[in-house]
C-alpha cells in the first residue's frame, strides 16, 4: 500500500507510471475475481484506494499549478 507521504515525494512521471501499473493490476485482479482464482480479496480494495490517492495528488498538483 502506498503511503501519501511517499507519493508526495514522487515526480509527476513516477506517479503516472505507478498509476499505469496499478490499473494493470486492477484489471488482473478483476479477471481473477471473475474466474474465482483471487487469492487475496483485500488487495482489490488496496489497489483501488492507491489509485484514488494518486489521482487525488495529481489533481492537487494541477490545481496548485494553475492557481499560481
VMD Tcl script that builds the backbone (N, CA, C; Angstrom):
set m [mol new atoms 204]
animate dup $m
set s [atomselect $m all]
$s set {name element resname resid chain x y z} {
  {N N UNK 1 A 0.854 -1.174 0.000}
  {CA C UNK 1 A 0.000 0.000 0.000}
  {C C UNK 1 A 0.893 1.229 0.000}
  {N N UNK 2 A 0.594 2.158 -0.864}
  {CA C UNK 2 A 1.383 3.372 -0.995}
  {C C UNK 2 A 0.965 4.385 0.071}
  {N N UNK 3 A 1.948 4.937 0.734}
  {CA C UNK 3 A 1.684 5.974 1.718}
  {C C UNK 3 A 1.617 7.315 0.998}
  {N N UNK 4 A 0.782 8.214 1.476}
  {CA C UNK 4 A 0.620 9.504 0.818}
  {C C UNK 4 A 1.906 10.307 0.887}
  {N N UNK 5 A 2.676 10.150 1.972}
  {CA C UNK 5 A 3.943 10.871 2.092}
  {C C UNK 5 A 4.930 10.399 1.036}
  {N N UNK 6 A 4.944 9.092 0.757}
  {CA C UNK 6 A 5.825 8.550 -0.276}
  {C C UNK 6 A 5.418 9.064 -1.651}
  {N N UNK 7 A 4.127 9.157 -1.870}
  {CA C UNK 7 A 3.633 9.616 -3.169}
  {C C UNK 7 A 3.920 11.092 -3.384}
  {N N UNK 8 A 3.866 11.892 -2.312}
  {CA C UNK 8 A 4.134 13.321 -2.450}
  {C C UNK 8 A 5.573 13.574 -2.883}
  {N N UNK 9 A 6.485 12.678 -2.515}
  {CA C UNK 9 A 7.879 12.828 -2.894}
  {C C UNK 9 A 8.168 12.381 -4.316}
  {N N UNK 10 A 7.211 11.768 -4.958}
  {CA C UNK 10 A 7.392 11.264 -6.320}
  {C C UNK 10 A 7.163 12.373 -7.342}
  {N N UNK 11 A 7.824 12.240 -8.473}
  {CA C UNK 11 A 7.616 13.198 -9.563}
  {C C UNK 11 A 6.328 12.849 -10.303}
  {N N UNK 12 A 5.917 13.751 -11.176}
  {CA C UNK 12 A 4.689 13.521 -11.946}
  {C C UNK 12 A 4.815 12.289 -12.841}
  {N N UNK 13 A 5.993 12.109 -13.445}
  {CA C UNK 13 A 6.212 10.951 -14.318}
  {C C UNK 13 A 6.142 9.645 -13.536}
  {N N UNK 14 A 6.692 9.654 -12.332}
  {CA C UNK 14 A 6.648 8.446 -11.497}
  {C C UNK 14 A 5.215 8.124 -11.099}
  {N N UNK 15 A 4.441 9.156 -10.810}
  {CA C UNK 15 A 3.038 8.935 -10.448}
  {C C UNK 15 A 2.257 8.333 -11.610}
  {N N UNK 16 A 2.513 8.819 -12.804}
  {CA C UNK 16 A 1.825 8.293 -13.989}
  {C C UNK 16 A 2.195 6.827 -14.187}
  {N N UNK 17 A 3.468 6.509 -14.014}
  {CA C UNK 17 A 3.913 5.122 -14.179}
  {C C UNK 17 A 3.291 4.211 -13.123}
  {N N UNK 18 A 3.238 4.681 -11.875}
  {CA C UNK 18 A 2.610 3.890 -10.817}
  {C C UNK 18 A 1.123 3.690 -11.104}
  {N N UNK 19 A 0.485 4.729 -11.622}
  {CA C UNK 19 A -0.935 4.642 -11.937}
  {C C UNK 19 A -1.189 3.593 -13.015}
  {N N UNK 20 A -0.333 3.565 -14.030}
  {CA C UNK 20 A -0.470 2.578 -15.103}
  {C C UNK 20 A -0.299 1.160 -14.540}
  {N N UNK 21 A 0.688 0.976 -13.675}
  {CA C UNK 21 A 0.916 -0.346 -13.083}
  {C C UNK 21 A -0.264 -0.775 -12.221}
  {N N UNK 22 A -0.807 0.160 -11.444}
  {CA C UNK 22 A -1.942 -0.170 -10.588}
  {C C UNK 22 A -3.193 -0.482 -11.403}
  {N N UNK 23 A -3.401 0.242 -12.495}
  {CA C UNK 23 A -4.549 -0.042 -13.368}
  {C C UNK 23 A -4.429 -1.435 -13.975}
  {N N UNK 24 A -3.205 -1.806 -14.368}
  {CA C UNK 24 A -2.966 -3.131 -14.927}
  {C C UNK 24 A -3.232 -4.211 -13.863}
  {N N UNK 25 A -2.762 -3.956 -12.642}
  {CA C UNK 25 A -3.005 -4.910 -11.558}
  {C C UNK 25 A -4.493 -5.006 -11.246}
  {N N UNK 26 A -5.193 -3.880 -11.278}
  {CA C UNK 26 A -6.627 -3.884 -11.020}
  {C C UNK 26 A -7.365 -4.719 -12.066}
  {N N UNK 27 A -6.957 -4.593 -13.312}
  {CA C UNK 27 A -7.559 -5.395 -14.373}
  {C C UNK 27 A -7.336 -6.884 -14.108}
  {N N UNK 28 A -6.094 -7.244 -13.767}
  {CA C UNK 28 A -5.781 -8.651 -13.492}
  {C C UNK 28 A -6.561 -9.173 -12.292}
  {N N UNK 29 A -6.714 -8.349 -11.263}
  {CA C UNK 29 A -7.469 -8.772 -10.086}
  {C C UNK 29 A -8.943 -8.962 -10.414}
  {N N UNK 30 A -9.498 -8.084 -11.265}
  {CA C UNK 30 A -10.896 -8.256 -11.671}
  {C C UNK 30 A -11.071 -9.542 -12.463}
  {N N UNK 31 A -10.103 -9.840 -13.307}
  {CA C UNK 31 A -10.159 -11.063 -14.101}
  {C C UNK 31 A -10.084 -12.292 -13.184}
  {N N UNK 32 A -9.179 -12.251 -12.205}
  {CA C UNK 32 A -9.052 -13.357 -11.259}
  {C C UNK 32 A -10.330 -13.510 -10.438}
  {N N UNK 33 A -10.933 -12.400 -10.072}
  {CA C UNK 33 A -12.165 -12.448 -9.287}
  {C C UNK 33 A -13.298 -13.090 -10.088}
  {N N UNK 34 A -13.361 -12.779 -11.353}
  {CA C UNK 34 A -14.419 -13.321 -12.207}
  {C C UNK 34 A -14.269 -14.825 -12.400}
  {N N UNK 35 A -13.031 -15.311 -12.366}
  {CA C UNK 35 A -12.793 -16.747 -12.552}
  {C C UNK 35 A -12.589 -17.478 -11.227}
  {N N UNK 36 A -12.891 -16.792 -10.123}
  {CA C UNK 36 A -12.773 -17.370 -8.769}
  {C C UNK 36 A -11.373 -17.882 -8.465}
  {N N UNK 37 A -10.355 -17.150 -8.903}
  {CA C UNK 37 A -8.974 -17.519 -8.616}
  {C C UNK 37 A -8.279 -16.466 -7.763}
  {N N UNK 38 A -9.032 -15.597 -7.126}
  {CA C UNK 38 A -8.474 -14.499 -6.354}
  {C C UNK 38 A -7.938 -15.020 -5.027}
  {N N UNK 39 A -6.638 -14.784 -4.769}
  {CA C UNK 39 A -6.013 -15.273 -3.538}
  {C C UNK 39 A -6.225 -14.312 -2.378}
  {N N UNK 40 A -6.065 -13.003 -2.632}
  {CA C UNK 40 A -6.224 -12.004 -1.582}
  {C C UNK 40 A -7.297 -10.992 -1.993}
  {N N UNK 41 A -8.528 -11.207 -1.581}
  {CA C UNK 41 A -9.598 -10.278 -1.948}
  {C C UNK 41 A -9.363 -8.862 -1.421}
  {N N UNK 42 A -8.627 -8.729 -0.346}
  {CA C UNK 42 A -8.374 -7.403 0.219}
  {C C UNK 42 A -7.476 -6.563 -0.683}
  {N N UNK 43 A -6.724 -7.211 -1.562}
  {CA C UNK 43 A -5.821 -6.488 -2.466}
  {C C UNK 43 A -6.611 -5.622 -3.450}
  {N N UNK 44 A -7.815 -6.031 -3.803}
  {CA C UNK 44 A -8.662 -5.251 -4.714}
  {C C UNK 44 A -8.930 -3.879 -4.097}
  {N N UNK 45 A -9.262 -3.873 -2.835}
  {CA C UNK 45 A -9.553 -2.630 -2.126}
  {C C UNK 45 A -8.314 -1.752 -2.009}
  {N N UNK 46 A -7.162 -2.367 -1.695}
  {CA C UNK 46 A -5.917 -1.618 -1.570}
  {C C UNK 46 A -5.542 -0.943 -2.884}
  {N N UNK 47 A -5.654 -1.671 -3.978}
  {CA C UNK 47 A -5.299 -1.130 -5.290}
  {C C UNK 47 A -6.237 0.018 -5.650}
  {N N UNK 48 A -7.515 -0.159 -5.401}
  {CA C UNK 48 A -8.488 0.888 -5.716}
  {C C UNK 48 A -8.187 2.160 -4.931}
  {N N UNK 49 A -7.822 2.017 -3.676}
  {CA C UNK 49 A -7.520 3.186 -2.850}
  {C C UNK 49 A -6.200 3.840 -3.249}
  {N N UNK 50 A -5.214 3.028 -3.644}
  {CA C UNK 50 A -3.943 3.591 -4.114}
  {C C UNK 50 A -4.155 4.403 -5.387}
  {N N UNK 51 A -5.002 3.901 -6.276}
  {CA C UNK 51 A -5.322 4.638 -7.498}
  {C C UNK 51 A -5.973 5.971 -7.133}
  {N N UNK 52 A -6.876 5.951 -6.185}
  {CA C UNK 52 A -7.553 7.184 -5.758}
  {C C UNK 52 A -6.561 8.163 -5.143}
  {N N UNK 53 A -5.597 7.657 -4.366}
  {CA C UNK 53 A -4.589 8.530 -3.769}
  {C C UNK 53 A -3.769 9.233 -4.846}
  {N N UNK 54 A -3.348 8.477 -5.849}
  {CA C UNK 54 A -2.530 9.051 -6.911}
  {C C UNK 54 A -3.325 10.080 -7.701}
  {N N UNK 55 A -4.572 9.761 -8.029}
  {CA C UNK 55 A -5.395 10.699 -8.797}
  {C C UNK 55 A -5.670 11.962 -7.994}
  {N N UNK 56 A -5.883 11.833 -6.697}
  {CA C UNK 56 A -6.103 12.993 -5.838}
  {C C UNK 56 A -4.870 13.879 -5.816}
  {N N UNK 57 A -3.708 13.270 -5.683}
  {CA C UNK 57 A -2.464 14.026 -5.660}
  {C C UNK 57 A -2.222 14.727 -6.999}
  {N N UNK 58 A -2.519 14.049 -8.092}
  {CA C UNK 58 A -2.367 14.668 -9.411}
  {C C UNK 58 A -3.305 15.873 -9.550}
  {N N UNK 59 A -4.526 15.739 -9.075}
  {CA C UNK 59 A -5.498 16.828 -9.135}
  {C C UNK 59 A -5.026 18.006 -8.295}
  {N N UNK 60 A -4.502 17.729 -7.117}
  {CA C UNK 60 A -3.993 18.791 -6.264}
  {C C UNK 60 A -2.837 19.526 -6.919}
  {N N UNK 61 A -1.963 18.771 -7.557}
  {CA C UNK 61 A -0.803 19.387 -8.206}
  {C C UNK 61 A -1.219 20.256 -9.388}
  {N N UNK 62 A -2.180 19.794 -10.178}
  {CA C UNK 62 A -2.609 20.595 -11.321}
  {C C UNK 62 A -3.384 21.826 -10.837}
  {N N UNK 63 A -4.128 21.680 -9.765}
  {CA C UNK 63 A -4.851 22.816 -9.197}
  {C C UNK 63 A -3.905 23.851 -8.618}
  {N N UNK 64 A -2.844 23.396 -7.971}
  {CA C UNK 64 A -1.865 24.304 -7.403}
  {C C UNK 64 A -1.066 24.986 -8.497}
  {N N UNK 65 A -0.813 24.265 -9.593}
  {CA C UNK 65 A -0.079 24.844 -10.703}
  {C C UNK 65 A -0.862 25.923 -11.436}
  {N N UNK 66 A -2.171 25.729 -11.550}
  {CA C UNK 66 A -2.979 26.716 -12.259}
  {C C UNK 66 A -3.308 27.914 -11.368}
  {N N UNK 67 A -3.230 27.744 -10.053}
  {CA C UNK 67 A -3.531 28.837 -9.143}
  {C C UNK 67 A -2.392 29.837 -9.065}
  {N N UNK 68 A -1.200 29.399 -9.436}
  {CA C UNK 68 A -0.033 30.295 -9.336}
  {C C UNK 68 A 0.111 31.181 -10.523}
}
mol reanalyze $m
mol bondsrecalc $m
mol representation Tube
mol addrep $m
